[in-house]
């Protein structure tokens, strides 16, 4: 799905059993980005998969968190479910 507006998302961290969990670091996914909704459960947020070329940091963080210079790298991000509702 291609998004019509910029959306605020949270980065992922790997936790228990190597599952992805949202953390407190925020990014913007730019409008026009192709996102894929992931069927992850157990969170009030929705998980999406997006290429780094559409990601802009909102929180100051280091390159261990995200390396947006790799344009085709894919990341799992978390956003409010209303942002990706059909």
C-alpha positions in Angstrom: 0.0 0.0 0.0 1.2 3.5 -0.8 0.6 6.1 2.0 -1.0 9.4 1.2 0.5 11.3 4.2 3.6 11.4 6.3 3.2 9.1 9.3 5.0 9.0 12.6 6.5 5.6 13.5 8.6 4.0 16.2 11.7 1.9 15.5 11.9 -1.7 16.4 14.1 -3.5 19.0 14.7 -7.2 19.1 13.5 -8.7 22.4 12.2 -11.9 23.9 12.5 -14.9 21.5 14.0 -12.6 18.9 10.6 -10.9 18.3 10.4 -7.3 17.2 9.0 -4.8 19.7 8.5 -1.0 19.3 10.9 1.3 21.1 10.8 5.0 22.0 12.8 6.3 19.0 10.6 8.1 16.4 10.9 8.5 12.7 8.7 9.8 9.9 7.7 7.7 7.0 7.3 10.1 4.0 4.1 10.2 2.0 4.3 8.2 -1.2 6.2 5.4 0.6 5.2 1.8 -0.1 4.6 0.0 3.1 3.6 -3.5 3.9 1.4 -4.3 6.9 2.8 -7.1 9.0 0.5 -9.5 10.9 2.2 -9.1 14.2 0.0 -9.4 17.3 0.2 -8.3 20.9 0.7 -4.6 20.5 -1.5 -1.5 20.4 0.5 -0.4 17.4 0.6 -1.9 13.9 3.9 -3.3 12.5 4.9 -2.2 9.0 7.8 -2.9 6.7 9.3 0.0 4.8 12.5 0.8 2.9 15.0 3.2 4.5 14.8 5.6 1.6 11.4 6.8 3.0 12.5 7.2 6.6 13.4 10.5 8.2 14.6 10.5 11.9 12.7 12.5 14.5 14.7 11.3 17.5 18.5 11.7 17.7 20.0 8.3 17.6 23.2 6.6 16.4 23.7 4.4 13.3 23.3 1.2 15.4 19.6 2.0 15.5 19.0 2.7 11.8 21.3 3.4 8.9 19.2 5.4 6.4 22.1 5.8 4.0 21.4 2.2 2.8 18.5 3.2 0.6 17.2 -0.4 -0.1 17.4 -1.7 3.5 14.1 -2.7 4.9 13.0 -1.9 8.5 10.1 -3.0 10.7 8.5 0.0 12.2 5.5 0.6 14.4 2.7 3.1 14.0 -0.8 3.8 15.2 -3.3 1.4 13.5 -5.4 4.3 12.3 -2.4 5.4 10.1 -2.7 2.3 7.9 -6.4 1.6 8.0 -7.9 0.9 4.5 
